[in-house]
């Protein structure tokens, strides 16, 4: 990643964001509610953790050893892991889960509990992705080291013409990559970029310790204690992560790598010629606004626009905020991109991958 300082033109269209923030503030004040989580959030957290922990306890007890039911319990854990990522740790690591910092930190560590690392994730997601969404060279969420082409500013390689076929396979291995290698490589890279201010060796030891704890309970204990083939355990473990990686990837890619999304690059001075809030509107898309069960499971991230504009607010409030954001966007003539269904959004994403894999042209910087 280029380490130059990127700058938005904050004086441009500033009335749009200031008006919207004022209306959002008024919503919370008038209704006398706090921006953080509430009972709905806490109940959801218990459910998501249970979907992951209860199947694990059944597995480790040895009560189920027949291959198919055993495998399906791991798949259920993969769904629970996705719920933990989307509905618990995501808000917590944005400081939006609770008004208490200690609670946010504790719930943010649920990411470590499922094998990843909250520290490196926050740097990639909160600092880089949220600040520079879809900006070439800055947003690591669209950087796949050349395996895929997520932006028209990226170099097109011959195999990208097939990416709309192989993307789903790579998506499945997203968290497997993070639990084994990515957290370590990101720590080193972020340190070189000046994003890691604490002791490198202390951070490395912390990441390593969490990984050892994770692999001890998720793989070593089942292999040692259970009268089933180690290969069945390993295959089931991989399948769990494939389910998790696929769910997470589809949620986030359907919000940013879309035909309606804009992809920017800074000029030679590091300038991005938009207001930050307008930039978020141009690079982000919602989907399935009327699907409450889906929204419940994926942590309100079908309201991705609202999340990017107000990441410090818990997702349980996004549906109401979407009315304010969409009305304000319409008033100021700012696009508010949304797709009616999740399946429709996935289909659009697939078509856009096909387009990016076959079209060379890079639009002018804007």
C-alpha positions as CSV (number, residue, x, y, z in Angstrom):
1,X,0.0,0.0,0.0
2,X,1.2,3.5,-0.8
3,X,1.9,5.2,2.6
4,X,1.2,8.8,1.4
5,X,-1.4,10.7,3.3
6,X,-4.8,10.8,1.5
7,X,-7.0,13.8,1.9
8,X,-10.6,14.4,1.1
9,X,-12.1,17.8,0.2
10,X,-14.1,18.2,3.4
11,X,-15.3,21.7,2.4
12,X,-17.0,20.3,-0.6
13,X,-20.7,19.4,-0.1
14,X,-20.1,19.8,3.7
15,X,-23.8,20.9,4.2
16,X,-24.9,17.4,3.2
17,X,-23.1,15.6,6.0
18,X,-23.6,18.3,8.6
19,X,-27.4,18.3,7.9
20,X,-27.6,14.6,8.1
21,X,-25.6,14.4,11.3
22,X,-27.8,17.0,12.9
23,X,-30.9,15.0,11.9
24,X,-29.5,11.8,13.3
25,X,-28.5,13.5,16.5
26,X,-32.0,14.9,16.8
27,X,-33.5,11.4,16.2
28,X,-31.7,10.0,19.3
29,X,-32.4,13.0,21.4
30,X,-36.1,13.2,20.6
31,X,-36.6,9.5,21.2
32,X,-34.4,9.5,24.3
33,X,-32.4,6.5,23.2
34,X,-28.6,5.8,23.2
35,X,-26.5,5.1,20.1
36,X,-25.1,1.9,21.5
37,X,-26.7,-1.5,21.8
38,X,-29.8,-2.4,23.7
39,X,-31.6,-5.6,24.9
40,X,-32.1,-6.7,21.3
41,X,-28.4,-6.6,20.8
42,X,-27.7,-8.6,24.0
43,X,-30.2,-11.2,23.2
44,X,-28.8,-11.5,19.7
45,X,-25.3,-11.9,21.0
46,X,-26.4,-14.8,23.3
47,X,-28.1,-16.5,20.3
48,X,-25.1,-16.1,18.0
49,X,-22.6,-17.3,20.6
50,X,-24.9,-20.3,21.3
51,X,-25.1,-21.3,17.6
52,X,-21.3,-21.6,17.8
53,X,-20.7,-22.9,21.3
54,X,-23.5,-25.4,21.7
55,X,-22.6,-27.5,18.6
56,X,-19.0,-27.4,19.7
57,X,-19.9,-28.8,23.2
58,X,-22.0,-31.5,21.6
59,X,-19.0,-32.4,19.3
60,X,-16.5,-32.4,22.1
61,X,-18.7,-34.5,24.4
62,X,-18.6,-37.4,21.9
63,X,-22.4,-37.6,21.8
64,X,-22.4,-37.4,18.0
65,X,-19.8,-39.4,16.1
66,X,-21.7,-40.5,12.9
67,X,-20.0,-38.7,10.0
68,X,-23.0,-36.8,8.6
69,X,-24.4,-35.4,11.8
70,X,-20.9,-34.7,13.0
71,X,-20.1,-32.8,9.8
72,X,-23.4,-30.8,10.0
73,X,-22.6,-29.7,13.5
74,X,-19.4,-28.1,12.2
75,X,-21.5,-26.4,9.4
76,X,-23.8,-25.0,12.1
77,X,-20.7,-23.7,13.9
78,X,-19.7,-21.9,10.7
79,X,-23.0,-20.2,10.6
80,X,-22.6,-19.2,14.3
81,X,-19.1,-17.9,13.6
82,X,-20.5,-15.7,10.9
83,X,-23.1,-14.4,13.3
84,X,-20.4,-13.6,15.8
85,X,-18.4,-11.7,13.2
86,X,-21.3,-9.8,11.7
87,X,-23.5,-9.1,14.8
88,X,-21.1,-9.0,17.8
89,X,-17.5,-8.3,17.2
90,X,-18.1,-5.9,14.3
91,X,-20.1,-3.4,16.4
92,X,-17.8,-4.0,19.4
93,X,-14.6,-3.3,17.5
94,X,-16.2,-0.1,16.2
95,X,-17.0,0.9,19.8
96,X,-20.7,0.7,19.1
97,X,-21.8,-2.4,21.0
98,X,-21.9,-0.7,24.4
99,X,-21.4,2.7,26.0
100,X,-18.8,1.0,28.2
101,X,-15.3,0.7,26.7
102,X,-14.5,-2.4,28.6
103,X,-17.6,-4.2,27.3
104,X,-16.7,-3.2,23.7
105,X,-13.2,-4.6,24.2
106,X,-14.5,-7.8,25.7
107,X,-17.0,-8.4,23.0
108,X,-14.5,-7.4,20.3
109,X,-12.3,-10.2,21.5
110,X,-14.9,-12.7,20.3
111,X,-13.0,-12.3,17.0
112,X,-9.9,-13.7,18.7
113,X,-12.1,-16.5,20.1
114,X,-12.9,-17.7,16.6
115,X,-9.3,-17.6,15.4
116,X,-8.8,-14.1,14.0
117,X,-7.2,-11.1,15.6
118,X,-9.1,-7.9,16.6
119,X,-6.0,-5.6,16.4
120,X,-5.1,-6.3,12.8
121,X,-8.8,-6.4,11.8
122,X,-9.5,-3.0,13.2
123,X,-6.5,-1.5,11.4
124,X,-7.6,-3.0,8.0
125,X,-11.3,-2.4,8.5
126,X,-11.8,0.7,10.7
127,X,-8.7,2.7,9.7
128,X,-8.2,1.8,6.1
129,X,-11.5,0.5,4.7
130,X,-13.8,2.9,6.4
131,X,-11.5,5.9,5.8
132,X,-10.7,5.2,2.1
133,X,-13.5,2.9,0.8
134,X,-12.7,1.7,-2.7
135,X,-9.6,3.9,-3.0
136,X,-7.0,2.1,-5.0
137,X,-3.8,1.6,-3.0
138,X,-5.4,2.5,0.3
139,X,-8.4,0.2,0.9
140,X,-7.1,-3.3,1.6
141,X,-10.6,-4.8,1.3
142,X,-10.2,-4.5,-2.5
143,X,-6.6,-5.6,-2.6
144,X,-6.2,-9.3,-3.3
145,X,-2.6,-9.3,-4.3
146,X,-3.6,-9.8,-7.9
147,X,-5.8,-12.9,-7.4
148,X,-8.9,-10.9,-8.3
149,X,-9.6,-7.6,-9.9
150,X,-12.0,-5.6,-7.7
151,X,-11.3,-2.2,-9.1
152,X,-10.9,-0.8,-12.6
153,X,-7.7,0.9,-11.4
154,X,-6.1,-2.4,-10.7
155,X,-4.0,-4.2,-13.4
156,X,-6.1,-6.7,-15.3
157,X,-4.5,-10.2,-15.7
158,X,-5.5,-12.9,-18.2
159,X,-7.0,-15.1,-15.6
160,X,-9.3,-12.4,-14.3
161,X,-11.7,-13.1,-17.2
162,X,-12.6,-16.2,-15.2
163,X,-12.9,-14.5,-11.8
164,X,-16.7,-14.6,-11.8
165,X,-16.3,-18.4,-11.7
166,X,-13.5,-18.9,-9.2
167,X,-14.4,-16.0,-6.9
168,X,-16.7,-18.1,-4.7
169,X,-14.0,-20.6,-4.1
170,X,-11.6,-17.9,-2.9
171,X,-14.3,-16.3,-0.8
172,X,-14.7,-19.6,1.1
173,X,-11.0,-19.5,2.1
174,X,-11.1,-15.9,3.4
175,X,-11.0,-16.7,7.2
176,X,-8.8,-19.7,6.7
177,X,-6.2,-17.3,5.3
178,X,-6.7,-14.9,8.2
179,X,-6.4,-17.5,11.0
180,X,-3.2,-19.0,9.5
181,X,-1.2,-16.2,7.8
182,X,-2.9,-12.9,7.2
183,X,-2.9,-11.6,10.8
184,X,0.8,-12.1,11.0
185,X,1.6,-10.5,7.6
186,X,-0.6,-7.6,8.3
187,X,1.0,-6.9,11.7
188,X,4.4,-6.7,10.0
189,X,3.0,-4.5,7.1
190,X,1.0,-2.2,9.3
191,X,4.0,-1.7,11.5
192,X,6.1,-0.6,8.5
193,X,3.3,1.7,7.6
194,X,3.3,3.3,11.0
195,X,-0.1,2.1,12.0
196,X,1.1,-0.1,14.8
197,X,2.3,2.1,17.7
198,X,2.7,-0.6,20.4
199,X,5.5,-3.1,20.8
200,X,5.8,-5.3,17.7
201,X,7.1,-8.4,19.7
202,X,4.4,-8.0,22.3
203,X,1.7,-7.8,19.6
204,X,3.2,-10.8,17.8
205,X,3.3,-12.8,21.0
206,X,-0.4,-11.9,21.7
207,X,-1.5,-12.9,18.3
208,X,0.4,-16.2,18.5
209,X,-1.0,-17.0,22.0
210,X,-4.6,-16.5,20.8
211,X,-3.9,-18.7,17.7
212,X,-2.5,-21.5,20.0
213,X,-5.6,-21.3,22.2
214,X,-7.9,-21.4,19.2
215,X,-6.2,-24.3,17.4
216,X,-6.0,-26.2,20.8
217,X,-9.7,-26.2,21.4
218,X,-10.9,-26.4,17.9
219,X,-8.6,-29.1,16.5
220,X,-6.3,-30.6,19.0
221,X,-8.9,-31.4,21.6
222,X,-11.4,-33.1,19.2
223,X,-8.5,-35.1,17.6
224,X,-7.2,-36.3,20.9
225,X,-10.6,-36.9,22.6
226,X,-13.0,-38.2,19.9
227,X,-13.2,-41.7,18.5
228,X,-13.5,-40.4,14.9
229,X,-11.0,-40.0,12.1
230,X,-8.7,-37.0,12.4
231,X,-9.4,-36.4,8.7
232,X,-13.1,-36.1,9.3
233,X,-12.3,-33.5,12.0
234,X,-10.0,-31.6,9.7
235,X,-12.4,-31.7,6.7
236,X,-15.2,-30.5,8.9
237,X,-13.1,-27.7,10.3
238,X,-12.2,-26.5,6.8
239,X,-15.9,-26.7,5.8
240,X,-16.9,-24.6,8.8
241,X,-14.5,-21.9,7.7
242,X,-15.6,-22.1,4.1
243,X,-19.2,-21.5,5.1
244,X,-18.1,-18.6,7.3
245,X,-15.8,-17.1,4.6
246,X,-18.5,-17.3,2.0
247,X,-21.2,-15.7,4.1
248,X,-18.9,-12.8,5.2
249,X,-17.5,-12.2,1.7
250,X,-21.0,-12.1,0.1
251,X,-22.2,-9.6,2.6
252,X,-19.3,-7.2,2.2
253,X,-18.7,-7.6,-1.5
254,X,-22.4,-7.0,-2.2
255,X,-22.0,-3.6,-0.6
256,X,-18.9,-2.3,-2.3
257,X,-17.8,-4.3,-5.5
258,X,-21.0,-3.5,-7.4
259,X,-21.9,-1.9,-10.7
260,X,-23.2,1.2,-8.9
261,X,-20.0,1.6,-6.9
262,X,-17.4,4.1,-7.8
263,X,-13.7,3.3,-7.5
264,X,-11.3,6.2,-6.9
265,X,-7.6,6.8,-6.9
266,X,-5.8,9.8,-5.3
267,X,-4.0,12.3,-7.5
268,X,-0.2,12.8,-7.2
269,X,-0.7,14.9,-4.1
270,X,-2.8,12.3,-2.4
271,X,-6.0,14.3,-2.8
272,X,-9.4,12.6,-3.3
273,X,-11.8,15.1,-4.9
274,X,-14.9,14.4,-2.8
275,X,-16.2,15.1,0.6
276,X,-15.7,12.0,2.8
277,X,-19.4,11.5,3.4
278,X,-20.3,11.8,-0.3
279,X,-17.4,9.4,-1.1
280,X,-19.1,6.8,1.2
281,X,-22.4,7.3,-0.6
282,X,-20.7,6.8,-4.0
283,X,-18.7,3.7,-3.1
284,X,-21.3,1.8,-0.9
285,X,-24.6,0.1,-1.6
286,X,-27.4,-1.3,0.6
287,X,-29.5,-4.4,-0.2
288,X,-32.6,-6.1,1.1
289,X,-33.9,-3.2,3.2
290,X,-37.2,-4.9,3.9
291,X,-35.7,-8.3,4.9
292,X,-35.8,-8.2,8.7
293,X,-34.6,-11.8,9.3
294,X,-31.6,-11.3,7.0
295,X,-30.8,-7.9,8.6
296,X,-31.0,-9.5,12.1
297,X,-28.5,-12.2,11.2
298,X,-26.0,-10.1,9.3
299,X,-25.8,-7.3,11.9
300,X,-27.7,-4.7,9.9
301,X,-25.0,-4.7,7.3
302,X,-27.6,-4.7,4.5
303,X,-27.7,-1.0,5.6
304,X,-24.0,-0.7,4.7
305,X,-24.4,3.0,3.8
306,X,-25.6,3.9,7.3
307,X,-22.9,1.8,8.8
308,X,-20.2,3.6,6.8
309,X,-21.5,7.0,7.7
310,X,-22.2,6.2,11.4
311,X,-20.0,3.3,12.3
312,X,-20.0,4.5,16.0
313,X,-23.7,3.8,16.2
314,X,-24.9,0.2,16.9
315,X,-26.5,-1.6,14.0
316,X,-29.8,-2.1,15.8
317,X,-30.6,1.6,14.9
318,X,-29.7,1.4,11.1
319,X,-33.2,0.7,9.8
320,X,-34.5,3.9,11.3
321,X,-31.4,5.9,10.3
322,X,-31.8,4.7,6.7
323,X,-35.0,6.8,6.4
324,X,-33.0,9.9,7.5
325,X,-30.1,9.2,5.3
326,X,-32.1,8.4,2.1
327,X,-34.3,11.5,2.6
328,X,-31.3,13.7,3.1
329,X,-29.5,12.2,0.1
330,X,-32.5,12.9,-2.1
331,X,-32.7,16.4,-0.8
332,X,-29.1,17.1,-1.7
333,X,-29.0,15.2,-5.0
334,X,-26.6,12.6,-3.6
335,X,-27.0,8.9,-4.9
336,X,-28.4,6.4,-2.4
337,X,-27.7,3.0,-4.0
338,X,-29.8,0.1,-2.8
339,X,-30.7,-3.3,-4.2
340,X,-34.1,-4.8,-3.3
341,X,-32.9,-8.4,-2.6
342,X,-29.7,-10.0,-1.4
343,X,-29.8,-12.5,-4.2
344,X,-30.1,-9.7,-6.7
345,X,-27.1,-7.9,-5.1
346,X,-25.0,-11.1,-5.4
347,X,-26.0,-11.5,-9.0
348,X,-25.0,-7.9,-9.7
349,X,-21.7,-8.5,-8.0
350,X,-21.1,-11.6,-10.1
351,X,-21.8,-9.6,-13.3
352,X,-19.5,-6.8,-12.2
353,X,-16.7,-9.3,-11.5
354,X,-17.2,-10.6,-15.1
355,X,-17.0,-7.0,-16.4
356,X,-13.9,-6.2,-14.5
357,X,-12.3,-9.3,-15.7
358,X,-12.8,-8.5,-19.3
359,X,-12.6,-4.7,-19.6
360,X,-9.3,-2.9,-19.4
361,X,-10.3,0.7,-19.4
362,X,-9.6,2.8,-16.3
363,X,-11.9,5.8,-15.8
364,X,-10.4,9.2,-15.2
365,X,-9.7,10.1,-11.5
366,X,-12.5,11.9,-9.8
